[in-house]
């Protein structure tokens, strides 16, 4: 089953026929020690942090996948009002953990007749 994910409250041409409720996806990842060390060195000089950007992007995608799986299991065909929260915390020994939470409202959409 395909689940549409949008950040808006409404989907043009469709109407919400059932609100299932809140759904969440969470992903926590870290870079390896070498990646963290190289990132720290790059941070001194400024500029684009490609390794961290890829980490956060992959983390976001994993959180969305978890959220979509939860919505599909509940019978939803869409998630509206999708939002993201993210943060970072130290896991010890110089390891920084990145966390991303994706959340929204699982609904059943139906094509609008008018």
Buried (B, 14 or more C-beta within 10 A) or exposed (E): EEBBBBEEEEBEEBBBEEEBEBBEBBBBEBBEEEBBEBBEEBEEEEEEBEBBEEBBEBBBBBBBEBBBEBBBEEEBBBBBBBEBEBEEEEEEEEEBBBBBBBBBBBBBBEEEEE
